[in-house]
């Protein structure tokens, strides 16, 4: 198989981990103040579910690699 037999689980682990870490980082550290002087935070109604989807995908990919 192209790039090994475990390509899909590695990709799921990488994308899930990046989705989780990116959304948590966006919620934890807001961007610098804009023109209005207010800090811009990531919308929690969107970031929390996406972080949870990323966490589930990363756990799924890791479990597949370890026990699959």
C-alpha positions in Angstrom: 0.0 0.0 0.0 1.1 3.5 -0.7 3.0 5.0 2.3 2.3 1.9 4.5 -0.7 0.0 5.8 -1.3 2.4 8.7 -1.6 5.6 6.7 -5.3 6.3 7.4 -5.0 5.9 11.2 -2.0 8.2 11.3 -3.9 10.8 9.3 -6.9 10.6 11.6 -4.7 10.9 14.6 -2.8 13.9 13.1 -5.9 15.7 11.9 -7.9 15.0 15.1 -5.0 16.2 17.3 -4.5 19.4 15.2 -8.3 20.1 15.4 -8.3 19.7 19.2 -5.1 21.6 19.9 -6.0 24.4 17.5 -9.4 25.0 19.0 -8.3 24.8 22.6 -5.5 27.3 21.8 -7.9 29.7 20.1 -10.1 29.6 23.2 -7.3 29.9 25.7 -5.4 32.8 24.1 -7.3 35.5 22.4 -5.8 37.5 19.6 -4.3 41.0 20.1 -6.6 44.0 20.5 -8.0 45.2 17.2 -8.9 48.8 16.3 -11.7 48.9 18.8 -9.3 47.9 21.6 -11.2 44.7 22.4 -9.7 41.3 22.5 -11.2 38.9 19.9 -12.0 35.5 21.3 -13.0 32.4 19.4 -16.7 31.7 19.6 -17.1 29.0 22.2 -20.3 27.7 20.7 -18.3 26.6 17.7 -14.9 25.9 19.2 -15.9 23.5 22.0 -17.8 21.0 19.7 -15.0 21.1 17.2 -12.4 20.5 19.9 -14.5 17.5 21.1 -14.7 16.1 17.6 -10.9 16.5 17.2 -10.4 14.7 20.6 -12.6 11.8 19.6 -10.9 11.5 16.2 -7.4 11.5 17.9 -8.4 8.9 20.4 -9.9 6.8 17.7 -6.8 7.0 15.5 -4.5 6.2 18.5 -6.7 3.2 19.5 -6.7 1.9 16.0 -2.9 2.1 15.9 -2.4 0.5 19.3 -5.0 -2.3 19.1 -5.9 -2.5 15.4 
